Amino acid sequence: MSKSAVIMKRLTVVLLLFACCFTFAGFKGEAEKAKVKVLIIPKFEIGNFSGDFIGEGQLFYEAYTPGAEEIRLPNSSQGTRFFYNKDNGVGLLVTDMGKTAACLSLTALLNCGDYDCSEAMIVSVGCAGGSKGTCTLGDVVLNTAVCDYDLGHRADSTELSDPISEVTWFHKDSYDAFAFHTFNAELTDRVYEMIRDCPLQTTEIAKQVLEHNFPGEAWANREPTVLKGTVVSGDCYWKGEYGHRNAEFIAETYQCPDPYAVTEMEEIAIADTAANYGLLDRVISLRGVVNLDVFLRGETPERLWLDNPDYVSQVMDDNSETLDIFEPAMHNLFDVGKIVIDAVLEGRL
């Protein structure tokens, strides 16, 4: 055999060995990915994840990832916090508030390569403002669709040529591909049958304030319950009649299967990101109503927000924004969410 033939033979062997090594490493990397069965996505926590005033994530942390150490996700937003329980396959992703943070956090997890979320059920949970005329304080809403409150065009009400116009939002159809999504109807129907009769809490203060503001109105003066509806996501926290009518109009414009029910700040980003990764059909969106989308007790924007810009500090006090309903509403959210999460972990969903 010539010298050049020997060199080529040896080179071929070396290349084959390298190929085998890389192939084995690839299989090894796939095998070592931690399987996520349920991904719970609250948006913020207040203080610690155990033993103090509860935010959106604490009850879920204590039940499904107790004692888990925080895992830093590369390229996530500053406020992202992730926990994983290898014993039950539950991941808890706290995204921080707003659409940008929610998108960055979920994208970081799905891109990081250490966790396999391809078959995970995504349970997005959090607090929300309820629609006047639909929700009472303490309700939990299973969302069947989500719309973006900010994509479109909006005018100041004082500058409209018709000052009594019902809406100040104008549709822009070029945004439609990412301005709204409907969730998996078959899945939401199955989930609703599981959770519809879950008992929920309220408080005497909340009931008294609702009766004072909406005397004789059946929607306000009832016990909290589980509803289905559309969630409208806005990056800017809002309240008021124009915002309420805009939110209703947005849900109608996109022909959502259920009317507008709650407003919050992240759900469209969760849906858009899930859709990008082929996971939208696995998203279950639950929101607990802690305030309404109109002002209570005669408050004005200036009185409510000018001296109290920090929402997290507000929910810990007895105030017109959340009254004393925040903590009971988070228990309601957990009680409903637990039914769903346990059904997934037990193979019933």
Secondary structure, 3 states (H helix, E strand, C coil): CCHHHHHHHHHHHHHHHHHHHHHHHHHHHHHCCEECCEEEECCCCCCCCCCCCCCCCHHHHHHHCCCCCCECCCCCCCCCEEEEECCCCEEEEECCCCHHHHHHHHHHHHHCCCEECCCCEEEEEEEEEECCCCCCCCCEEEEEEEEECCCCEECCHHHCCCCCCCCCEECCHHHHHHHEEECCHHHHHHHHHHHCCCCCCCCHHHHHHHHHHCCCCCCCCCCCCEEEEEEEECCCCCCCHHHHHHHHHHHHHCCCCCCEEEEECCHHHHHHHHHHCCCHHHEEEEEEEEEECCCCCCCCHHHHHHCCCCHHHHCCCCECCCECCHHHHHHHHHHHHHHHHHHHHCCCC
